[in-house]
Amino acid sequence: MTQMPSNNDWNLSQSYITEDSHLLNAREKSKELGLITIGPGAGALIRFLASTIDASNVVEIGTGTGVSGLCLFRGMNSAGVLTSIDSDAERQRAAREIFSEAGIAANKIRLIAGRAIEVVDKLTDNAYDLMFINGEKLEYETLFEQSLRLLRPGGILIFNNILGEFSTSDAQAISAVSDKIKDDSRLISVMIPSGSGIIAASYRPS
Ligand SMILES: C[S@@+](CC[C@H](N)C(=O)[O-])C[C@H]1O[C@@H](n2cnc3c(N)ncnc32)[C@H](O)[C@@H]1O
């Protein structure tokens, strides 16, 4: 039998990594703009995953004000470039400022304003070490299909915000993509109940 974590255990796990002032500023800006961000526990997890593969080229769907982007940067190698897509240009402007204040050079960030499924379609095949998806749920299945084109073998795919209360259509979209990932023999996947829930998978085509 597995012992379930208590609420205290859960809170400890989600605040285990102390966030610096830049991340806290990015969170504050998100709050001002009424935006939900990745939590500290899941943020630490994506940082960790980026570091395990020494990620250099990362694509993110859902820039927001840069919270998840900063977490990814902290795990990527020093030559790393983050391509981050968001349909909201105001949020991306805020993220650019936050990245700059955090000392991230402008040539390390490629912020693209637009609808994810349209922008992703134009990105290069086999060019990314990690793809982090945290945007519109109804696009998750299309983005999953695209991720297998964009990721290099050994790359990592991450979907955020896959646990919780959703509208019927969002719940169906999440369930469909969860099943597709789990059943794909090219992927080694795991569901992790950190923050609002993550599915991570490593891409191992034969
Ligand atoms: C929940 S927020 C997460 C932001 C960021 N990943 C974080 O954790 O701080 C989702 C972001 O995705 C963006 N978004 C929603 N639908 C999108 C779409 N179809 N294409 C591109 N971006 C989208 C929103 O504008 C928002 O900034």
The ligand as an SDF file (V2000), in Angstrom:
LIG
                    3D

 27 29  0  0  0  0  0  0  0  0999 V2000
   -2.1520   29.8980  -17.7720 C   0  0  0  0  0  0  0  0  0  0  0  0
   -1.1610   31.0970  -18.6470 S   0  0  0  0  0  0  0  0  0  0  0  0
    0.4440   30.4170  -18.3190 C   0  0  0  0  0  0  0  0  0  0  0  0
    1.5770   31.3440  -18.5960 C   0  0  0  0  0  0  0  0  0  0  0  0
    2.9600   30.8110  -18.2670 C   0  0  0  0  0  0  0  0  0  0  0  0
    3.2390   29.5310  -18.9110 N   0  0  0  0  0  0  0  0  0  0  0  0
    3.1870   30.7020  -16.7700 C   0  0  0  0  0  0  0  0  0  0  0  0
    3.1460   29.6060  -16.2100 O   0  0  0  0  0  0  0  0  0  0  0  0
    3.3720   31.7470  -16.1610 O   0  0  0  0  0  0  0  0  0  0  0  0
   -1.4960   30.6520  -20.3360 C   0  0  0  0  0  0  0  0  0  0  0  0
   -0.9370   31.5910  -21.3690 C   0  0  0  0  0  0  0  0  0  0  0  0
   -1.2150   31.0180  -22.6500 O   0  0  0  0  0  0  0  0  0  0  0  0
   -1.6440   32.0180  -23.5410 C   0  0  0  0  0  0  0  0  0  0  0  0
   -2.5140   31.4040  -24.5590 N   0  0  0  0  0  0  0  0  0  0  0  0
   -3.7770   30.9510  -24.3890 C   0  0  0  0  0  0  0  0  0  0  0  0
   -4.2490   30.4220  -25.5380 N   0  0  0  0  0  0  0  0  0  0  0  0
   -3.2600   30.5420  -26.4410 C   0  0  0  0  0  0  0  0  0  0  0  0
   -3.1340   30.1920  -27.8180 C   0  0  0  0  0  0  0  0  0  0  0  0
   -4.1250   29.6000  -28.4700 N   0  0  0  0  0  0  0  0  0  0  0  0
   -1.9790   30.4650  -28.4460 N   0  0  0  0  0  0  0  0  0  0  0  0
   -0.9450   31.0750  -27.7920 C   0  0  0  0  0  0  0  0  0  0  0  0
   -1.0120   31.4230  -26.4890 N   0  0  0  0  0  0  0  0  0  0  0  0
   -2.1440   31.1770  -25.8230 C   0  0  0  0  0  0  0  0  0  0  0  0
   -2.3700   33.0480  -22.6700 C   0  0  0  0  0  0  0  0  0  0  0  0
   -2.3730   34.3360  -23.2660 O   0  0  0  0  0  0  0  0  0  0  0  0
   -1.5690   32.9750  -21.3710 C   0  0  0  0  0  0  0  0  0  0  0  0
   -0.5770   33.9700  -21.3330 O   0  0  0  0  0  0  0  0  0  0  0  0
  1  2  1  0
  2  3  1  0
  2 10  1  0
  3  4  1  0
  4  5  1  0
  5  6  1  0
  5  7  1  0
  7  8  2  0
  7  9  1  0
 10 11  1  0
 11 12  1  0
 11 26  1  0
 12 13  1  0
 13 14  1  0
 13 24  1  0
 14 15  1  0
 14 23  1  0
 15 16  2  0
 16 17  1  0
 17 18  1  0
 17 23  2  0
 18 19  1  0
 18 20  2  0
 20 21  1  0
 21 22  2  0
 22 23  1  0
 24 25  1  0
 24 26  1  0
 26 27  1  0
M  CHG  2   2   1   9  -1
M  END
$$$$
